[in-house]
C-alpha cells in the first residue's frame, strides 16, 4: 500500500509499527526493523510528507534512522500532548490503530513542523550520557546497601562491585569526552555551555546531546496565533529552570490578560510580600481603628 504525500501517523511498539494517514486510507502494520522501514519509506514521496510519532525511547530509533536515510521528515511528539489532543477531539478509546490515525490528524490539524535530521554523533553522546546515569544510579544503590550491611563477606562483595562501577563510570566518561572531541559541533556546543558559571563537564555533555533538539524547538513558530512558543532550555538558560509562576505565565495564550502580581506569588514560592488589591476588588469592610474613627478613610 502506497500512501500519498500527506500527514502520516505511526504508533510505535517494540515489535510493530502501525501506520495511518490523514486521508483515511486505512491502517497497515509492518515490523519494527530496518528492512521493513526502508521498504515502507521507499513508497513515500519526500516532498510534502511528514511522519508524526510519539516519543517512545529506544523503540523509535530504527524508524527515525530509516526515515532520515530516505529523506522523509518526521516529528516526535510528547505522548501526554498526543493524549490531550485525542481527548480534545473526542477520541477516548485507545488502540494502536486509533493512535496512529490520531497522530496523523494531530499533524494535519496543528501543522506540526519536522524535527531536524538526527545527528549520529549527538545521538551516540546521548546514549553514552544515559549509560553513565544508569551506572551512577547503580553505584548509589550499592552505597546505600553498604551502609546497612554488617556482614564482612557481603560488605566485601559490595566494595568490589562499587570499585567495578567506579571503573566503568570513569571509562564511559573518557568515551564521552572522546566523542565530543571527535565532533567539531559537539566540541563547540560543550565550550559554549561550559562558559556558563556552575556548569560542569557532566551537565555540559548531557546538554550538548540535547542542543540540536532544543534549538529546533526554540525556533519554531507557534502552531496557531496566540499560542506561546514551547519552553526549552534556550528560553531560560542552561543552569536554571523556570519557576512555577513563570511556567504558568508562559503557558497562557497571549490573548489572556496578564497575571496579577498576587497570582504570581501564589504560583511560586510563598512570599511575605503583601499584594495590593486591584481597584475592582475592594477590601472587605473592617472595624475602624481609633485613629481613623473620627475621619473618613481615603482610597489608596
N, C-alpha and C positions, 0 to 999 in steps of 0.2 A: 504494500500500500504506500503510495507516494503522496505526501502531504503538500498542498500548495503553499507558497510563501505566505506565512501568517504567524500568529502567536501560537506557540506550541507549549503545552504544559506537560511536564514529566514528573510523575510520582516515583521517587527513588526508594528502593529497598535493597537489602543485601544481595539478593539473587536476581531480581527482576526490575525492569523499568516499564511502567505503564504510561502510554503516550496518547495525548489527545490534542486536538487543535480547536481554536475558537470557532472554526467553521462548522463544527459538529459532525465531522465525518465518521465518528466512532472512535473507539479506543483500541489500541493494539498493545501487545506485551512482547518485549524482547528480553533476552538475557542481559544481565549487567556485566558484560565482558567487552573487552576492547574490540574484538572481531565483530560482534553483533552491533556495537555502537557505530563502528566505522561503516558498516553496511547501511545502517539506518541514516547516518549523516550524509552519505552519498546520494540519498534520494531528495535531499533538501536543497533549495536554491539559496545561495549565500546572501543575496540582496533581499531585504525585506522580511527575513525570517529571524525571529527571536524566540529562544527556548527559555521558559520560566520553570525553575525548580526550587524546591525547598532545600535549605542548607541541612545536610544530613551527615556531617562529619566525614568519615573516610569513605562512605559508600558512594558518594557522588564524584570521587576523584577521577575514576575512569571516564565517566560521562563528560566531565569538564575538559579533560585532556583530549578526548576524541572529538568533541565539538570544536575545540581550538585548532586541532590539526586540519579539520575540514573547513575552517574559516567561518563557522556558524556562531553568531552572537548568542550569549546566554546571560541570564541574571539569576543570582541566588537570592531568595527572599527569606526573611525570618519566619520560621514556622508559626509563631504567635501572630505575626501580622497576616499571614495567609489564612489562619483560622478566623481571625477577626473579619477579614473580607468575606469569608464563606458565611459567617453568621449574619453579617450586614446584608448580604444578598439573599438571605432566606434559606441557605443550604445547611441544614442541621445534621443530615446523615453524613457518614464518613466512611468511604471505601477507597481503595486505591484508584479505581476508575473515576469516581466522582472527584477525588482530589486532583487528578490530572486535568480533568475538564475545568475545574475551578481555577487552577493555576493559569491555564490558557486564557480564561475570561478575565482573570486579575491583570494579566499583562496587557490585554486589549483595553480594559476599562481605565486603568491607571497610566497607560502609555509608559510602561517601565523602560528604562534605558539599560543597554547591555553593560555588563561588567567589563573591566579591562581584561585582555587575554592573560591567562596565568603565566607567571614567570617561573621557570624551573628552579632557578637559584633561590628565589624568595619562598617558593613552596617548600623546598628542602630545608631552608632555615626555619620555617615554621614547624616542620616535623621534628627537627633537632631540638628546638626550644621546648616543644611539648614533651619530648622524651626526657629532657632534663628535669622538667617539672615532675614527671612521674617518679624519677629516681629520688628527687629531693623529698617527695611525699613519702616514699617507702622508708627513707632514712629517718624521717621524723617519727614515723610509727615505731620503728625499731628503737629509737631513743626513748620513747615513752615506755615501751615494754621493758627496756633495760633498767629503768628506774624502779620498777616494781619487782624485779627478779632478785632473789637472794641465793638461788641455787648456782653453784660455781660452774657446773657444766653448761647450763643454759646461758648463763652470763657470758661465758667464753664464746659460745656459738653466736650470740648476738653481737659481740665485739668483732668477730671475724666477718660477719655479714655486713656490719656498718663500715668496716675497713674496705670491703669489696665495693660497697656502694660509693664510698668516697673516691675510690679509684675510677669507677665508672663515670661519676659526675665530672671529675677532672678531665677524663678523656673526651667526654662529649662537649665540654666547654672549649677544649682545644679545637675540636672539629667545627664547632660553631664559629670560632674566630677564623679558622681556615676557610670556611665557606664565605664568610664576609670578605676576607682578604682577596679571594679569587674573583669577586664580583665588584666591579667599579661602582655600580649603582648602590649596592648594599653598603659598601665602604663609605660612600658619600652620605648616605642616609644615617649610618651609625655616627659619623662625625658630627652631623647636624644635631642629632638627638643628644649626644654626649655633651654638647655645648650648653645644654640646659642644666643649671645648678641642681644637684641632688640626683641626677640620673646616672646609674652605674652601668657596667657592661652587660649585665644580665637583662635589665629592663630595656636597655638600648637594642639588644638583639631581638627581643620579643616585638618591640615597636617597629623595628626595621622590617620584620616579616609582615607587618600589617600595613605599612605605609602606603603601598600601592592601592590597597582596598580602601583605606581611609581617605586618601586623596581623591579617589574617584567619587566616593560618596559626597565629599565636601563640595565638589564642583558641579554636582548635578542640580538641575532645575527642579523645583517642586512639582509633584505630579499634577496639581491643579492650582489655579490662582488662590492666594490667601493661605495656602498650606505652608508651614515652615520647612526650611531645609532640615535634613536629618542631622542629628547630633553626632559628631565624630570627635576623634582625638584632636584633629586640627582646630576644632572650634574652641577648645578650652586649654590647649597646651598639653604637652606630653606628661607633665608631672602633676597634673591636677585633674579633678573631676568636678562636674557641676554640682552645686548644692541642690537640695531638694526644691528650694524656691526657684532657682534659676532653671532647673529642668522643667518644672511645671510651667514657668513663664514661656519657655521656648516651645512647649508643646501646644500653646494656644494659637489658633489661627490669627493672622494679623488683623482680621476684621473684628475681633473681640475687643472690648475696652481693656485698657491696661489694668493690671492688678494694683489695688491699693497697697501702700506700704504695710498695713496691718496683715494683709493676706500673705505677703512675702514672709513676715515674721512667723506666721502660723505654719507655713510650709517648710521653713528652715529650722535651725536650732532655736530653742527657746531664748528669748531676749528679755532683758529687764526694761528695755525702752518702751515707754507708753506712747501708743499711737494716737494722734489727734483724730477725732471722729469727723467724717465728712459732714458738710453743712446740711445735706439732705438726710442725715441720720442723727438727729439731736440726741443729746444725753438724756437719760430718764430723769424725771424730776427727783430732787433730793431735798432734805430738810435744810433750810438756810442756816448758815453759820452765824454766830453772834456778830461778827464783823460786818456781814453783808445784810443782816436783817433790817437795817434802817434805810438801806438804799437799794434800788433795783439793780440786778446784775446786768452787765453789758455783754453782748455776744462776743465770742472770741473770733 
